[in-house]
Amino acid sequence: MASKLFESMRIGPVELPNRIAVAPMCQYSAHDGCADADWHPQHWTTLAMSGAGLVMIEATGVQRAGRISHGCLGLYSDANEAAVARGVAAAKRFALPGTRFGIQLQHAGRKGSAQRPFEGGKPLSAGEDAWVTVAPSARPFAPDWPVPEALAAAAIPALVASYREAALRAVRAGIDVIELHAAHGYLLHQFLSPLANGRSDEYGGSPENRMRLPLEIARAVRAALPVGAAFGVRITGSDWTNDGIVPADAVTFARRLKDLGTDYVCVTSGGIAGGISIPLSPGYQVPFAAKVRAETGICTRAVGLVTEPEHAESIVAGGEADCVALARAFLDDPRWGWHAAQRLGANIAYPPPYDRVRPAQWPPAAARLGAK
């Protein structure tokens, strides 16, 4: 039986050669939001040859003060845009046929102004060029984190505009898929979750009010994108506490996103506050994706400790999700897609210079790539 994981698929107007995505992974190697001239092109090119049909670039700040750390990628300036364009163009030169690139737009909110993880991951000190963070309410991420400023209602139009502008910059830079990050405890998730949002205005209180800002941003970005660009949102399936977002909330949010024209959702979980225990296991978030897909019909991506090809295949073949994203598995094995194809009996292209490692039963690269 043919592998479902290696079937082509569409997300909105964008066709992908298979149902494997590289999940966005922060590299903490940018300079004032600009992709590093050496690190990012090699990183993106490696992932472009991995066999994944979609490569999602890391969480990317829509404002300078919206980054997690000083090393985070941004799309808030002309220099940022030019650096992403150079890196993506370099990666596309060597990408496997059909590979598409996406980017995740985000604002870190109260989880910003932090050290890079490999420097400690703690809040920046005054001597480390710290900045004041914002959040829905003046509630810190954890007891040892700074108290953020409550985002003023008057500042919201500028925030919406920054997402829209970053999306347009991404498209000009050669990106095919635009994704909003509304999970992992960052600003849009903070507005959605009652654990972070204690506002009493139209952006807080009821679930409808807490969805208001993320939906305003999604609507603005969706309207600004050209016809050929796909649009998605990474959402939270659970805050892992009954006081926060629960799977039924994810279904409601996904349904609203679908109504305004969102092409897909990627369902993840956790990260809203310190001290919450998450029962990690292979595929621990897949049930959230399955519930969202079954109850809304929106194109759904699953993610979370999926490392084995057979597991990924079962998720897609079993109808739990339309596609699967992997992160650390691709860092550990940059040829994960090649090896998955071998194990699942699928046929994918190899870069011609590497063709000598292809399985003997596969046709040569010239035939697969349409060379004369």
C-alpha positions as CSV (number, residue, x, y, z in Angstrom):
1,M,0.0,0.0,0.0
2,A,1.3,3.5,-0.9
3,S,2.5,5.7,1.9
4,K,-0.1,8.3,2.9
5,L,2.7,10.4,4.5
6,F,4.3,10.8,1.1
7,E,1.1,11.8,-0.7
8,S,1.0,15.3,-2.0
9,M,-1.4,17.8,-0.4
10,R,-2.6,21.3,-0.6
11,I,-2.9,23.9,2.1
12,G,-5.0,26.6,0.6
13,P,-3.3,27.6,-2.7
14,V,0.0,26.0,-1.9
15,E,0.8,22.4,-3.1
16,L,3.2,20.3,-1.0
17,P,5.0,17.2,-2.3
18,N,4.3,15.3,0.9
19,R,2.7,15.6,4.4
20,I,5.9,16.2,6.4
21,A,6.8,19.6,7.8
22,V,9.8,20.9,9.6
23,A,8.4,22.6,12.7
24,P,9.7,26.1,13.4
25,M,12.8,26.1,15.6
26,C,14.4,29.3,17.0
27,Q,18.1,29.5,16.2
28,Y,18.9,32.5,18.5
29,S,21.6,33.5,16.0
30,A,20.2,36.7,14.4
31,H,21.6,40.2,14.8
32,D,18.9,42.8,15.6
33,G,16.5,40.5,13.9
34,C,18.6,39.9,10.8
35,A,19.3,36.3,9.8
36,D,23.0,35.5,10.2
37,A,24.7,35.5,6.8
38,D,26.5,32.2,7.5
39,W,24.3,30.3,10.0
40,H,20.8,30.7,8.6
41,P,21.5,29.9,4.9
42,Q,23.2,26.7,5.7
43,H,20.5,25.7,8.3
44,W,17.7,26.5,5.9
45,T,19.4,24.7,3.0
46,T,20.0,21.6,5.1
47,L,16.3,21.5,6.0
48,A,15.3,22.2,2.3
49,M,17.1,19.0,1.3
50,S,15.7,16.9,4.2
51,G,12.7,15.5,2.3
52,A,10.1,17.5,4.2
53,G,7.6,19.1,1.9
54,L,7.3,22.2,4.0
55,V,10.1,24.0,5.9
56,M,8.8,26.4,8.6
57,I,11.3,29.1,9.5
58,E,11.6,29.9,13.2
59,A,9.3,32.2,15.2
60,T,10.0,35.6,13.9
61,G,9.3,38.9,15.7
62,V,6.9,41.4,14.2
63,Q,8.4,44.1,16.4
64,R,11.8,44.6,17.9
65,A,10.4,44.4,21.4
66,G,8.4,41.4,20.4
67,R,11.4,39.1,20.2
68,I,12.2,36.4,22.8
69,S,15.9,37.3,22.9
70,H,18.4,39.5,21.2
71,G,19.2,36.5,19.0
72,C,15.7,36.1,17.6
73,L,14.8,36.5,13.9
74,G,12.7,39.5,13.0
75,L,10.7,41.0,10.1
76,Y,10.3,44.5,11.5
77,S,12.8,46.3,9.2
78,D,14.0,46.5,5.7
79,A,17.3,44.9,6.8
80,N,15.5,42.0,8.3
81,E,13.5,41.5,5.1
82,A,16.6,41.6,2.9
83,A,18.4,39.1,5.2
84,V,15.5,36.6,5.1
85,A,15.2,37.0,1.3
86,R,18.9,36.2,0.8
87,G,18.8,33.2,3.1
88,V,15.6,31.8,1.5
89,A,16.9,32.3,-2.0
90,A,20.1,30.4,-1.1
91,A,18.0,27.5,0.3
92,K,15.7,27.4,-2.7
93,R,18.7,26.8,-5.0
94,F,19.2,23.4,-3.5
95,A,15.8,22.5,-2.2
96,L,14.2,19.2,-3.3
97,P,11.6,19.6,-6.0
98,G,8.3,21.0,-4.6
99,T,9.7,22.0,-1.2
100,R,7.9,25.1,0.1
101,F,9.0,27.6,2.8
102,G,6.9,29.0,5.6
103,I,7.5,31.5,8.4
104,Q,6.0,31.9,11.9
105,L,5.1,35.4,12.9
106,Q,5.0,36.1,16.6
107,H,5.3,38.6,19.5
108,A,6.8,37.1,22.7
109,G,4.8,39.3,25.1
110,R,5.7,38.7,28.7
111,K,8.1,35.9,27.7
112,G,10.4,38.3,25.8
113,S,13.5,40.2,27.0
114,A,15.2,36.9,27.8
115,Q,18.6,35.4,27.4
116,R,19.2,32.8,24.7
117,P,18.5,29.3,26.1
118,F,22.2,28.3,25.8
119,E,23.1,31.4,27.9
120,G,20.6,30.5,30.6
121,G,17.2,31.4,29.3
122,K,16.5,33.8,32.3
123,P,15.1,37.3,32.0
124,L,17.7,39.8,30.8
125,S,19.3,42.0,33.4
126,A,19.6,45.8,33.0
127,G,23.2,45.3,31.9
128,E,22.1,43.0,29.1
129,D,20.0,45.6,27.3
130,A,16.7,44.4,28.7
131,W,13.4,45.9,27.5
132,V,10.0,46.3,29.1
133,T,7.6,43.6,28.0
134,V,3.9,43.8,27.5
135,A,1.1,41.3,28.1
136,P,-2.7,41.4,28.3
137,S,-2.4,42.0,32.1
138,A,0.3,42.8,34.5
139,R,0.9,39.2,35.4
140,P,4.5,37.7,35.1
141,F,5.2,34.4,33.4
142,A,6.6,33.0,36.6
143,P,7.4,34.4,40.1
144,D,11.0,35.1,39.2
145,W,10.1,37.0,36.0
146,P,9.5,40.7,35.6
147,V,5.9,42.0,35.8
148,P,4.9,43.1,32.2
149,E,3.0,46.2,31.4
150,A,-0.6,45.6,30.4
151,L,-0.9,46.4,26.7
152,A,-2.9,49.6,26.3
153,A,-5.9,49.3,24.1
154,A,-4.6,52.3,22.2
155,A,-1.5,50.3,21.2
156,I,-3.5,47.5,19.6
157,P,-4.0,49.0,16.1
158,A,-0.2,49.4,15.8
159,L,0.3,45.8,16.9
160,V,-2.2,44.5,14.3
161,A,-0.4,46.6,11.7
162,S,3.0,45.2,12.6
163,Y,1.7,41.6,12.0
164,R,0.3,42.7,8.6
165,E,3.5,44.4,7.6
166,A,5.6,41.5,8.6
167,A,3.4,39.1,6.6
168,L,3.9,41.3,3.5
169,R,7.6,41.4,4.1
170,A,7.7,37.6,4.3
171,V,5.9,37.3,1.0
172,R,8.3,39.7,-0.7
173,A,11.2,37.7,0.7
174,G,10.0,34.5,-1.0
175,I,7.9,32.8,1.7
176,D,5.0,30.6,0.6
177,V,3.2,30.0,3.9
178,I,2.5,32.6,6.6
179,E,1.7,31.3,10.1
180,L,0.7,33.2,13.2
181,H,2.0,31.9,16.5
182,A,-0.8,31.8,19.0
183,A,0.7,29.2,21.3
184,H,3.6,28.4,23.6
185,G,2.8,31.2,26.0
186,Y,3.6,34.1,23.6
187,L,1.4,37.2,23.3
188,L,-1.5,35.9,21.3
189,H,-1.7,32.8,23.5
190,Q,-1.5,35.1,26.5
191,F,-4.7,36.9,25.3
192,L,-6.5,33.6,24.7
193,S,-5.7,32.0,28.0
194,P,-7.4,33.1,31.3
195,L,-4.2,32.2,33.0
196,A,-2.6,35.3,31.5
197,N,-5.5,37.5,30.5
198,G,-7.3,39.2,33.4
199,R,-8.5,42.2,31.4
200,S,-11.9,43.8,32.0
201,D,-12.2,45.5,28.6
202,E,-13.4,44.1,25.2
203,Y,-10.1,42.0,25.0
204,G,-10.6,40.1,28.2
205,G,-13.2,38.2,30.3
206,S,-15.3,36.0,28.1
207,P,-13.8,33.4,25.7
208,E,-15.2,35.6,22.9
209,N,-13.4,38.7,24.1
210,R,-10.2,36.7,24.7
211,M,-10.2,35.6,21.1
212,R,-10.8,39.1,19.8
213,L,-7.2,40.3,19.3
214,P,-5.9,37.0,17.7
215,L,-8.9,37.0,15.4
216,E,-8.4,40.7,14.5
217,I,-4.8,40.0,13.6
218,A,-5.6,36.8,11.7
219,R,-8.3,38.7,9.7
220,A,-5.9,41.6,8.9
221,V,-3.1,39.3,7.8
222,R,-5.4,37.0,5.8
223,A,-6.8,40.1,3.9
224,A,-3.4,41.4,3.1
225,L,-1.9,38.2,1.6
226,P,-1.8,37.7,-2.1
227,V,-3.8,34.9,-3.7
228,G,-0.9,32.5,-3.9
229,A,0.1,32.6,-0.3
230,A,-1.2,30.1,2.3
231,F,-2.2,31.2,5.8
232,G,-2.3,29.2,9.0
233,V,-2.2,29.6,12.8
234,R,-0.4,27.6,15.5
235,I,-3.0,27.1,18.3
236,T,-3.0,25.7,21.7
237,G,-4.8,22.4,22.3
238,S,-4.4,22.6,26.1
239,D,-2.8,24.6,28.9
240,W,-2.6,21.4,30.8
241,T,-4.7,22.7,33.7
242,N,-8.5,23.0,33.9
243,D,-8.1,26.7,34.8
244,G,-6.7,27.4,31.3
245,I,-7.4,26.5,27.7
246,V,-8.9,23.1,27.3
247,P,-9.4,21.1,24.0
248,A,-13.0,22.4,23.6
249,D,-11.6,26.0,23.5
250,A,-9.2,24.9,20.7
251,V,-12.1,23.6,18.7
252,T,-14.0,26.9,19.1
253,F,-10.9,29.0,18.1
254,A,-10.1,26.8,15.1
255,R,-13.7,27.1,13.9
256,R,-13.6,30.9,14.1
257,L,-10.2,30.9,12.3
258,K,-11.7,28.6,9.5
259,D,-14.7,31.0,9.1
260,L,-12.4,33.9,8.4
261,G,-10.4,32.0,5.7
262,T,-7.5,30.4,7.6
263,D,-6.1,27.5,5.5
264,Y,-4.8,25.3,8.4
265,V,-4.0,25.1,12.0
266,C,-1.1,23.4,13.8
267,V,-2.1,22.1,17.2
268,T,0.4,22.2,20.0
269,S,0.1,22.8,23.8
270,G,1.7,24.2,26.9
271,G,4.0,27.1,27.7
272,I,1.6,29.6,29.1
273,A,3.1,29.7,32.6
274,G,5.9,28.3,34.7
275,G,5.3,25.3,37.0
276,I,2.7,23.4,35.0
277,S,3.6,19.7,34.5
278,I,3.1,18.2,31.1
279,P,3.0,14.4,30.6
280,L,5.4,14.1,27.7
281,S,5.3,10.9,25.6
282,P,5.5,10.2,21.8
283,G,2.6,11.9,20.1
284,Y,1.2,13.4,23.3
285,Q,-0.4,16.3,21.5
286,V,-1.9,14.3,18.6
287,P,-5.3,13.8,20.3
288,F,-5.8,17.6,20.4
289,A,-5.1,17.8,16.6
290,A,-7.5,14.9,16.0
291,K,-10.3,16.5,18.0
292,V,-9.9,19.8,16.1
293,R,-9.8,18.1,12.8
294,A,-12.8,15.9,13.5
295,E,-15.0,18.7,14.9
296,T,-14.1,21.6,12.5
297,G,-12.9,20.0,9.2
298,I,-10.1,22.5,8.9
299,C,-6.7,21.2,7.5
300,T,-4.8,20.2,10.6
301,R,-1.1,19.6,11.4
302,A,0.0,17.5,14.4
303,V,3.2,18.0,16.3
304,G,4.9,16.8,19.4
305,L,7.5,14.1,20.0
306,V,6.7,12.3,16.7
307,T,10.1,10.8,15.7
308,E,9.5,7.5,13.9
309,P,8.3,7.3,10.3
310,E,5.8,4.6,11.1
311,H,4.2,6.8,13.8
312,A,3.9,9.7,11.5
313,E,2.4,7.5,8.8
314,S,-0.2,6.1,11.3
315,I,-1.2,9.6,12.3
316,V,-1.9,10.7,8.8
317,A,-3.3,7.4,7.5
318,G,-5.6,7.1,10.5
319,G,-7.1,10.5,9.9
320,E,-5.8,12.1,13.1
321,A,-4.2,15.0,11.1
322,D,-3.6,16.0,7.5
323,C,0.1,16.4,8.0
324,V,2.8,16.0,10.7
325,A,5.5,18.4,11.9
326,L,8.8,17.3,13.4
327,A,11.4,19.6,15.0
328,R,14.3,18.1,16.9
329,A,14.1,14.9,14.9
330,F,15.3,16.9,11.9
331,L,18.2,18.4,13.8
332,D,19.2,14.9,14.9
333,D,18.8,13.4,11.4
334,P,18.8,16.1,8.6
335,R,17.9,13.3,6.2
336,W,14.9,12.2,8.1
337,G,12.7,12.4,5.1
338,W,15.0,10.3,3.0
339,H,15.1,7.6,5.6
340,A,11.3,7.7,6.2
341,A,10.7,7.2,2.5
342,Q,13.0,4.1,2.5
343,R,11.2,2.6,5.5
344,L,7.7,3.4,4.1
345,G,8.4,2.3,0.6
346,A,8.0,5.8,-0.9
347,N,10.1,7.4,-3.7
348,I,11.5,10.9,-3.3
349,A,14.1,12.9,-5.1
350,Y,17.7,13.2,-3.9
351,P,19.9,16.1,-4.8
352,P,21.9,14.9,-7.9
353,P,25.3,15.3,-6.2
354,Y,24.1,13.0,-3.4
355,D,22.4,10.5,-5.7
356,R,25.0,7.8,-5.1
357,V,23.4,7.1,-1.7
358,R,19.9,6.4,-3.1
359,P,18.5,2.9,-2.7
360,A,19.4,0.7,-5.7
361,Q,15.8,0.0,-6.6
362,W,14.9,3.6,-7.1
363,P,15.3,5.3,-10.5
364,P,18.3,7.6,-11.0
365,A,18.0,11.3,-10.2
366,A,17.9,12.3,-13.8
367,A,14.7,10.4,-14.4
368,R,13.1,11.5,-11.2
369,L,13.9,15.2,-11.7
370,G,12.8,15.2,-15.3
371,A,16.3,15.7,-16.7
372,K,16.8,15.0,-20.4
